[in-house]
Amino acid sequence: MIEDRTFFLLATLFYVTAFLLGISVLWRSKKFSHTITLSLIVGGLGLQTIALYQRGMVSQSCPLGNPFEVIQFITWSTVLLYIVIGPAYRMSLLGLFSSGFASILNLLTIFITKWDYAYQPSLFNDSPWLETHASLAIFSYGVFSILALTSGMYIIQNYGLKHKQSHSLFPYLPSVAQLDKMNCRLLIIGITVLTFSLLIGSVYWVDNWNSVTLIKIIFSLLIWLGYFLSLILYKAKRLFPEKFAWTCIIMFIFSLLSLWPIRIGQSELRSSQKSIEEMAKEHSKCPSGQQGGALGEFVPGQMVKEFDDVVFTGDIGVVHGPVKTQFGYHLVEITNRVD
C-alpha cells in the first residue's frame, strides 16, 4: 500500500507543476491555459484527499493532530475553494496563485519533518462537537487564504492601473471591481464559517472548560474580531478597497502565525494534565481508587440513577463531572459502551 506521505508529495508535485507552467506561459507572454492548470490542480487535490483520508483512518478523526496535518488541511481547503469559485467567476489566474500558495506551504511541511510528529488516536475524545469545531475552524483558514490571494490580485491589478501597465499578467486579472466584490463575499463566508466553528466549540467547552487554554480563546476571538471589524469598516466605507485588501492579507498572516502559540498552549495543557487513573489513585476514597478508578463493565440499573445518566448517555473518552450521588462526587470517564 502506498504511504500517505507519498500521496502528499505527489500532490505537491502536481501543484508545483501547475504553478511553474503558469509562470512559464506568462513569462513568454503566451495565452494562459486555464484548462491545463485546472487539470493539474484537480489531480493534486485528488491525491491530497487520498492522503488526508488515510491519515484520518489512522487517527480515527479529522487529521489535525500536528502542524503538518493542519497546514495540509489548509492548503487542501484553499485548492478546493479555488476549484469551486475560480471557474465560476472566470478567475483563471487564481489557479496560478492558489497552486503557488499550496506549493510553498506543502513543501515546507515535507521538508520540516519535525512538524509531522506522532500523536494519540481519537484526538477529539470521540466528541463530534469538538471535531466539527476544529474542522470548520481550519476550513475557515482556507477561506481566508483564498481571500488573501484575491486581495493580492486586487493590489497587483490596482498597481497596474495606477502605473498604466498592460503587459505580463495584468490583462489576465479580473477587474478591480470584480476582485473587490469577491473579497467582500469571501470575507462574509469566512466569518460565517469561523462563527459556526466557535459556537459549536463553545458547546463542548461549557462542560469541559479545563480542556481549552486561555491563549486559544484569546487568539480565536482576536481573529474573529479582526475580520468582523474589517467587514464592518468596509461596509461603512471607512476602509477603502486597497486598504481593505491589505488588511485581509495582514489578517491572514496573523491567523497563520497564531496557530503556533495556540498549538503550544494546547500541548502544554495535555502534558500537564494527569490521567483519571492517576487522579483516582491520589484522591479517590472508593476502593476502586487503587485500581485507577476502574469499575469494569456493568448494565443499566446496577449503579445509582445519577451515575447511570452520565455513563449511558455521555461522550466516550471524555471525563465527565463532577457528578453528585448519595455516595459523594465522582469524575467519570467512559472508555467503552455497547449499545
Sequence and secondary structure as in RCSB ss.txt:
>XXXX:A:sequence
MIEDRTFFLLATLFYVTAFLLGISVLWRSKKFSHTITLSLIVGGLGLQTIALYQRGMVSQSCPLGNPFEVIQFIT
WSTVLLYIVIGPAYRMSLLGLFSSGFASILNLLTIFITKWDYAYQPSLFNDSPWLETHASLAIFSYGVFSILALT
SGMYIIQNYGLKHKQSHSLFPYLPSVAQLDKMNCRLLIIGITVLTFSLLIGSVYWVDNWNSVTLIKIIFSLLIWL
GYFLSLILYKAKRLFPEKFAWTCIIMFIFSLLSLWPIRIGQSELRSSQKSIEEMAKEHSKCPSGQQGGALGEFVP
GQMVKEFDDVVFTGDIGVVHGPVKTQFGYHLVEITNRVD
>XXXX:A:secstr
   HHHHHHHHHHHHHHHHHHHHHHHHTT    HHHHHHHHHHHHHHHHHHHHHHHHHHTS S SSHHHHHHHHH
HHHHHHHHHHTTTTT HHHHHHHHHHHHHHHHHHHH GGGS    S TTTT HHHHHHHHHHHHHHHHHHHHHHH
HHHHHHHHHHHHTT  STTGGGS  HHHHHHHHHHHHHHHHHHHHHHHHHHHHHHHH GGGS HHHHHHHHHHHH
HHHHHHHHHHTTSS HHHHHHHHHHHHHHHHHHHHHHHHHHHHHHHH   HHHHHHHH  SGGGGGTT      T
TSS HHHHHHHTTS TT EEEEEEETTEEEEEE      
